Amino acid sequence: MPTHATTAPPTLDPLDPLEDARDLQASIAALRLLLKAQSRQFEAIERRLSPPGTPAETGAHRLRALKARQA
C-alpha cells in the first residue's frame, strides 16, 4: 500500500485569455491617460519657458490646444 497520494496534485486553473486581454486593455487605457497628463505638463512648461507672444498668437495657441484635447 503506498504511503503517498497516488493522484496528481491539483493544478492551477488554466489561464483565462479573455481576462488577460481585459487586464491588458485596462493597463493600456491607464497608460494613455498618464501620457496625456504628461503631455499637458510638458505643454505648460513649454508655455512658461517660451517668450510671451502677441495676444493673437496666445489666443491661437489656446484654440489649437483646445481642439487637440477634444480630438
C-alpha positions in Angstrom: 0.0 0.0 0.0 1.5 3.4 -1.0 2.2 5.9 1.7 1.8 8.9 -0.5 -1.1 10.2 -2.6 -1.4 8.4 -6.0 -3.5 11.2 -7.6 -1.8 14.1 -9.3 -1.9 17.3 -7.2 -4.5 19.8 -8.3 -3.1 22.1 -11.0 -3.7 25.8 -11.2 -6.7 26.9 -13.2 -5.8 27.4 -16.8 -5.1 31.0 -17.7 -8.1 32.9 -19.0 -7.1 34.7 -22.2 -10.1 36.9 -22.1 -9.3 38.1 -18.6 -5.7 38.7 -19.6 -6.9 40.7 -22.6 -9.2 42.8 -20.4 -6.3 43.4 -18.0 -4.1 44.5 -20.8 -6.7 46.9 -22.2 -7.1 48.4 -18.8 -3.4 48.9 -18.5 -3.2 50.5 -21.9 -6.0 52.8 -21.1 -4.3 53.9 -17.9 -1.0 54.4 -19.7 -2.8 56.6 -22.3 -4.3 58.8 -19.6 -0.8 59.2 -18.0 0.7 60.0 -21.3 -2.0 62.7 -21.9 -1.3 64.2 -18.5 2.4 64.3 -19.1 1.9 65.9 -22.5 -0.2 68.6 -20.9 2.5 69.1 -18.2 5.2 69.5 -21.0 3.0 72.0 -22.8 2.6 74.0 -19.7 6.3 74.0 -19.1 6.9 75.0 -22.7 4.5 77.9 -22.4 6.2 79.1 -19.3 9.7 78.9 -20.9 8.8 80.5 -24.2 8.7 84.3 -24.6 5.2 85.8 -24.5 3.7 86.4 -27.9 1.1 88.9 -29.1 -2.4 88.4 -27.8 -3.4 87.0 -31.2 -0.7 84.4 -31.0 -1.6 83.5 -27.5 -5.3 83.1 -28.4 -4.4 81.0 -31.5 -2.2 78.7 -29.4 -5.0 78.3 -26.8 -7.5 77.5 -29.5 -5.2 74.8 -31.1 -4.7 73.3 -27.6 -8.4 73.1 -27.0 -9.0 71.5 -30.4 -6.2 69.0 -29.8 -7.8 68.0 -26.4 -11.2 67.4 -28.0 -9.7 65.1 -30.6 
